[in-house]
Amino acid sequence: MSRWSKGRGAWISVSAEGRDGEGRGGVESLVSSLANAVSSKSINVGFLALWLGFGVYAFKFAPNLATVTDRTLIQASLNMGIDEDGVVINRVFFALFNVLGLWPVIYASLLLPTGVSGNKVPAWPFVSLSMFLGAFGLLPYFALWEPSRMDKVYRSRSRITNFFESKANALLVLAALGYLSTLVLSATGSDWAGYFQLFDKSRFTHVSTLDFCVLTLLAPFWVLNDAERRNWDKGDTLLTALSLVPLYGPALYLLLRPKLPNAPEEAKPDE
């Protein structure tokens, strides 16, 4: 059992029984090292700066030479990758578009409930927005987020969070990822050439690609946070690999992660 204390401007996880080097100690050391290196406020400011910078770039500097193409891509992506003339759009972009629908599910699974904020800012509105806005929807929550005590994590659990914690959810994510992987692996050289042309001219493709990169770069922080809360016991090497491998790592982590420890009687969620 652990408590959260604030020291030297950073949030540090401190074991109530002391560290014995077993079980969760290794994971706590990873999280504590990160917390000691960067203060909580610095992390918040960094997320805010990233949100503002990304927004300015997306709407002011991203290429916008294919407005008609962007409309066609959006309409076709919502129609199983087929435009109004019955033409199949670029399969690499179509896979990217759908992957951006998977990332919010992965983040919901990492944030609900273990990423609950200590300052009462709810995560669910931002997770919901990320289904449509990607990183633009999540970054404001990260900029406001503060670490919370475990009793708050326990009290924030619900039927919805139980689903996101379930192995069924993890298997659905992996199955969808497997299907999308077949699209990318079967893409030809002309598919990739077409995608890079879209990246150079289409604002929607350009920003979607950068959105994927931002969500990928932020995932390790939340994987480690979730693992520490769950007393990860499968080794630091595996955890590091799962947190750093883009997309596939966090998706597989959802399947392998342990359940949350049982809540103390006084910290059980409200009925």
Secondary structure as the mmCIF struct_conf table of DSSP 4:
data_model
#
loop_
_struct_conf.conf_type_id
_struct_conf.id
_struct_conf.beg_label_comp_id
_struct_conf.beg_label_asym_id
_struct_conf.beg_label_seq_id
_struct_conf.end_label_comp_id
_struct_conf.end_label_asym_id
_struct_conf.end_label_seq_id
STRN STRN1 SER A 2 GLY A 7
TURN_TY1_P TURN_TY1_P1 ARG A 8 GLY A 9
STRN STRN2 ALA A 10 SER A 15
TURN_TY1_P TURN_TY1_P2 ALA A 16 GLU A 17
BEND BEND1 GLY A 21 GLU A 22
TURN_TY1_P TURN_TY1_P3 GLY A 23 ARG A 24
HELX_RH_AL_P HELX_RH_AL_P1 GLY A 25 ALA A 37
BEND BEND2 VAL A 38 VAL A 38
HELX_RH_AL_P HELX_RH_AL_P2 SER A 40 VAL A 56
HELX_RH_PI_P HELX_RH_PI_P1 TYR A 57 PHE A 61
BEND BEND3 ALA A 62 ALA A 62
BEND BEND4 LEU A 65 LEU A 65
HELX_RH_AL_P HELX_RH_AL_P3 THR A 67 SER A 77
TURN_TY1_P TURN_TY1_P4 LEU A 78 GLY A 81
STRN STRN3 ILE A 82 ILE A 82
TURN_TY1_P TURN_TY1_P5 GLU A 84 ASP A 85
BEND BEND5 GLY A 86 GLY A 86
HELX_LH_PP_P HELX_LH_PP_P1 VAL A 87 VAL A 87
STRN STRN4 VAL A 88 VAL A 88
HELX_LH_PP_P HELX_LH_PP_P2 ILE A 89 ASN A 90
HELX_RH_AL_P HELX_RH_AL_P4 ARG A 91 LEU A 111
TURN_TY1_P TURN_TY1_P6 LEU A 112 GLY A 115
TURN_TY1_P TURN_TY1_P7 GLY A 118 ASN A 119
BEND BEND6 LYS A 120 LYS A 120
BEND BEND7 ALA A 123 ALA A 123
HELX_RH_AL_P HELX_RH_AL_P5 TRP A 124 LEU A 133
TURN_TY1_P TURN_TY1_P8 GLY A 134 GLY A 134
HELX_RH_AL_P HELX_RH_AL_P6 ALA A 135 LEU A 144
HELX_RH_AL_P HELX_RH_AL_P7 MET A 150 ARG A 155
TURN_TY1_P TURN_TY1_P9 SER A 156 SER A 156
HELX_RH_AL_P HELX_RH_AL_P8 ARG A 159 GLU A 165
BEND BEND8 SER A 166 SER A 166
HELX_RH_AL_P HELX_RH_AL_P9 LYS A 167 LEU A 185
TURN_TY1_P TURN_TY1_P10 SER A 186 SER A 186
HELX_RH_AL_P HELX_RH_AL_P10 GLY A 189 LYS A 201
HELX_RH_AL_P HELX_RH_AL_P11 ARG A 203 ARG A 229
TURN_TY1_P TURN_TY1_P11 ARG A 230 ASN A 231
BEND BEND9 LYS A 234 LYS A 234
HELX_RH_AL_P HELX_RH_AL_P12 ASP A 236 LEU A 244
BEND BEND10 VAL A 245 VAL A 245
TURN_TY1_P TURN_TY1_P12 PRO A 246 LEU A 247
HELX_RH_AL_P HELX_RH_AL_P13 TYR A 248 LEU A 256
HELX_LH_PP_P HELX_LH_PP_P3 ARG A 257 PRO A 264
HELX_RH_3T_P HELX_RH_3T_P1 GLU A 265 ALA A 267
HELX_LH_PP_P HELX_LH_PP_P4 LYS A 268 ASP A 270
#
